[in-house]
Amino acid sequence: MNKSKTLCIGCNDDFYNGKNDLGIEECWCFEDAEIVEKRKVPITMRPPWDGLPLEPRLSCFRQKGYVFIPEEK
């Protein structure tokens, strides 16, 4: 999978990928971000999170109400 801004959809900072009237065309995290496999876990859910699927995400991805847990956790 190639890194693209479609992986930013839903991120708190996707606003900075040209979706603003500030003239900012790219989020400052995008250039250094890597694609990683993480589980999207609601902040109210207790472990274990084994039943949740691993999904490709950018390493910098953040979304209100969720944490993103890497495979090794």
C-alpha positions as CSV (number, residue, x, y, z in Angstrom):
1,M,0.0,0.0,0.0
2,N,1.3,3.4,-0.9
3,K,1.2,6.4,1.4
4,S,-1.5,8.8,0.4
5,K,-3.7,11.5,1.9
6,T,-6.7,9.2,1.6
7,L,-5.3,7.5,4.8
8,C,-5.8,10.9,6.5
9,I,-9.6,10.9,6.2
10,G,-11.1,11.0,9.7
11,C,-7.9,12.3,11.3
12,N,-8.2,15.3,13.5
13,D,-5.5,17.0,11.4
14,D,-6.9,16.2,8.0
15,F,-8.1,19.8,8.0
16,Y,-4.6,20.8,7.2
17,N,-4.4,18.8,3.9
18,G,-5.8,21.6,1.8
19,K,-9.2,21.6,3.5
20,N,-8.9,25.0,5.0
21,D,-8.9,28.7,4.1
22,L,-5.5,29.2,5.7
23,G,-3.5,28.3,2.6
24,I,-2.0,25.2,4.3
25,E,-1.8,22.4,1.7
26,E,-0.3,19.6,3.7
27,C,-0.4,18.5,7.3
28,W,3.0,18.8,8.9
29,C,3.0,15.2,10.0
30,F,2.3,13.7,6.5
31,E,5.9,13.8,5.2
32,D,7.4,11.7,8.1
33,A,4.4,9.4,8.6
34,E,4.7,5.7,7.9
35,I,1.9,3.2,7.2
36,V,1.4,0.9,10.2
37,E,-1.1,-1.7,11.2
38,K,-3.2,-0.6,14.2
39,R,-6.5,-1.5,16.0
40,K,-9.0,1.3,16.3
41,V,-10.2,1.1,19.9
42,P,-12.9,3.2,21.5
43,I,-11.6,5.0,24.6
44,T,-14.4,3.4,26.6
45,M,-13.5,-0.2,25.7
46,R,-11.5,-2.3,28.2
47,P,-8.8,-4.8,27.1
48,P,-8.4,-7.3,25.6
49,W,-8.8,-5.8,22.1
50,D,-8.0,-9.1,20.3
51,G,-11.3,-9.2,18.5
52,L,-10.7,-5.8,16.7
53,P,-9.1,-6.0,13.3
54,L,-5.8,-4.5,12.4
55,E,-6.1,-1.8,9.8
56,P,-3.5,0.2,7.8
57,R,-3.2,3.7,9.3
58,L,-0.6,6.4,9.2
59,S,1.6,6.5,12.3
60,C,0.4,10.0,13.1
61,F,-3.3,9.3,12.8
62,R,-5.5,10.6,15.6
63,Q,-9.3,10.6,16.0
64,K,-11.4,12.0,18.8
65,G,-12.8,9.2,21.0
66,Y,-10.4,6.5,19.9
67,V,-6.9,5.2,20.5
68,F,-4.9,3.3,17.9
69,I,-3.1,0.3,19.3
70,P,-0.2,-1.3,17.4
71,E,-0.2,-5.0,16.8
72,E,2.4,-5.8,19.5
73,K,0.3,-4.4,22.4
